[in-house]
Each structure stands twice: as C-alpha cells, then as structure tokens.
C-alpha cells in the first residue's frame, strides 16, 4: 500500500525524528554554499560547466556553482534584497552578500524552528489545518514582498 520498502521509509522517518531542524537546515545551507563554491572553481577548468536559464524573456548563462548558491540563497534575496533595494541603494556588493547570507541563514533557522515545533505536537487534523494555514499565509506574505 504505497511506500514499497516500508523498513527503509521507517528508517528515514526515524532519522528525521531524531534531528534538530533549527540546527540542521542552516548547516545544509552552508554545505550547499560550499559545494557551490567548489563547483564554481571547477568552472575554471571546465568552461562548459554552466547553467542557462530564462528570466523575464532574457536568457542568461552562469557557472553552475553560482546558480546553485543563488538558488540556495533565494530566501535571503527575497527578504533582504528587497529591503536593501529600498533602504540603501549604494551598498557595496560584499556587504550586500553578507546581509543576504545572514538573512538566508536566519530564514532557514526559523523554518527549522517551525518544523521542530510541528514535530513536537501530535499530528491530528486540527494541528495539520493550523500548520497549513500558517504556511499558506507565510507564502502569501513572501509573494507580496517579492511583488513590491
């Protein structure tokens, strides 16, 4: 009825239940940033190691490592990037990068904290509906911030 190898699925669930997500998610973020940095260095030896994407009708190509780091830092770009654009327009790129990394780390920490809170509660229909409502409003809030 579903998951094929039930023992493997149960081991995965047990693994997730033992983890402290507020610590794990920021560590995964830093790991992805490190992998992206290494892949960017690989680009120096393999110039065809690029990722191409289309944004607003324009196609652009960038090294795959940079694309990976940008994708991992997207929460920080959505929040801090929009705030920095409206507050401080002439900020040096290094400070902007640091602020985006700190904002992304904080957002991943808060997501992990929320997952830890959800994990500590029994999963009944009332709790599931509360969590889904909160997640829906957070996504709507992020969409509003992006559209500003």
C-alpha positions as CSV (number, residue, x, y, z in Angstrom):
1,X,0.0,0.0,0.0
2,X,2.3,2.7,-1.0
3,X,5.9,3.1,0.0
4,X,7.4,0.0,-1.4
5,X,10.1,-0.8,1.1
6,X,8.4,0.1,4.4
7,X,11.5,-0.5,6.5
8,X,13.5,2.0,4.5
9,X,10.7,4.6,4.9
10,X,10.5,3.9,8.6
11,X,14.3,4.4,9.0
12,X,14.0,7.7,7.1
13,X,11.2,8.8,9.4
14,X,13.2,7.8,12.5
15,X,16.2,9.7,11.2
16,X,14.1,12.8,10.7
17,X,12.5,12.5,14.2
18,X,15.9,12.4,15.9
19,X,17.1,15.6,14.2
20,X,17.0,19.2,15.4
21,X,15.9,21.0,12.3
22,X,16.8,24.5,13.6
23,X,20.4,23.4,13.5
24,X,20.4,21.1,10.5
25,X,18.8,23.4,7.9
26,X,21.4,26.3,8.3
27,X,24.2,23.6,8.2
28,X,22.7,22.2,5.0
29,X,22.6,25.8,3.6
30,X,26.3,26.4,4.4
31,X,27.1,22.9,2.9
32,X,25.3,23.9,-0.3
33,X,27.2,27.2,-0.4
34,X,30.5,25.3,0.0
35,X,29.5,22.9,-2.8
36,X,28.6,25.8,-5.0
37,X,31.9,27.5,-4.3
38,X,33.8,24.3,-5.2
39,X,31.7,23.9,-8.4
40,X,32.5,27.5,-9.3
41,X,36.2,26.6,-9.0
42,X,35.6,23.6,-11.3
43,X,34.2,26.0,-13.9
44,X,37.8,27.4,-14.2
45,X,38.9,24.0,-15.6
46,X,35.7,23.0,-17.4
47,X,34.2,26.1,-19.0
48,X,31.2,24.3,-20.3
49,X,30.0,23.7,-16.8
50,X,27.3,26.3,-16.9
51,X,23.6,26.5,-16.3
52,X,21.4,28.6,-18.5
53,X,18.0,30.0,-17.5
54,X,15.4,32.4,-18.8
55,X,14.2,35.2,-16.7
56,X,11.8,37.9,-17.9
57,X,12.3,36.8,-21.5
58,X,16.1,37.1,-21.4
59,X,18.3,34.0,-21.4
60,X,21.4,34.1,-19.3
61,X,24.1,31.6,-18.5
62,X,26.3,31.4,-15.4
63,X,28.6,28.8,-13.8
64,X,26.6,26.0,-12.2
65,X,28.1,26.7,-8.8
66,X,27.0,30.3,-8.8
67,X,23.5,29.2,-9.9
68,X,23.4,26.7,-7.0
69,X,24.4,29.3,-4.5
70,X,21.9,31.8,-5.8
71,X,19.1,29.2,-5.6
72,X,20.1,28.3,-2.0
73,X,20.2,32.0,-1.0
74,X,16.8,32.8,-2.6
75,X,15.0,33.4,0.7
76,X,17.6,35.9,1.7
77,X,17.4,37.6,-1.7
78,X,13.6,37.8,-1.4
79,X,13.6,39.4,2.0
80,X,17.0,41.2,2.4
81,X,17.4,42.0,-1.2
82,X,14.1,43.9,-1.5
83,X,14.7,45.7,1.8
84,X,18.2,46.7,0.8
85,X,17.0,48.0,-2.6
86,X,14.5,50.3,-0.9
87,X,16.7,51.3,2.1
88,X,20.3,51.5,0.9
89,X,20.8,51.8,-2.8
90,X,24.6,52.3,-2.9
91,X,25.7,49.4,-0.8
92,X,29.0,47.6,-1.6
93,X,28.4,44.2,-3.1
94,X,30.4,42.4,-0.3
95,X,28.1,43.9,2.4
96,X,25.1,43.0,0.4
97,X,26.3,39.4,0.0
98,X,26.9,39.1,3.8
99,X,23.5,40.5,4.6
100,X,21.8,38.1,2.1
101,X,23.7,35.1,3.6
102,X,22.8,36.1,7.2
103,X,19.2,36.7,6.2
104,X,19.1,33.3,4.4
105,X,20.6,31.6,7.4
106,X,18.1,33.2,9.7
107,X,15.2,32.2,7.5
108,X,16.4,28.6,7.4
109,X,16.8,28.7,11.2
110,X,13.2,30.0,11.6
111,X,11.9,27.3,9.2
112,X,13.7,24.7,11.2
113,X,12.3,26.1,14.4
114,X,8.8,25.8,12.9
115,X,9.5,22.2,11.9
116,X,10.7,21.4,15.4
117,X,7.5,22.9,16.8
118,X,5.3,20.9,14.4
119,X,7.3,17.8,15.1
120,X,6.8,18.1,18.9
121,X,3.0,18.2,18.5
122,X,0.8,15.2,17.8
123,X,-0.4,15.2,14.2
124,X,-4.2,15.3,14.3
125,X,-6.4,17.0,11.8
126,X,-6.7,20.2,13.9
127,X,-2.9,20.7,14.1
128,X,-2.5,19.8,10.4
129,X,-5.0,22.5,9.4
130,X,-3.3,25.1,11.7
131,X,0.1,24.4,10.2
132,X,-1.3,24.5,6.6
133,X,-3.0,27.9,7.3
134,X,0.2,29.3,8.7
135,X,2.3,28.0,5.8
136,X,-0.2,29.4,3.3
137,X,-0.1,32.9,4.9
138,X,3.7,32.9,5.0
139,X,3.9,32.0,1.3
140,X,1.4,34.8,0.6
141,X,3.5,37.2,2.6
142,X,6.6,36.2,0.7
143,X,4.8,36.7,-2.6
144,X,3.7,40.2,-1.5
145,X,7.3,41.1,-0.6
146,X,8.5,39.8,-4.0
147,X,6.0,41.9,-5.8
148,X,6.9,45.1,-4.1
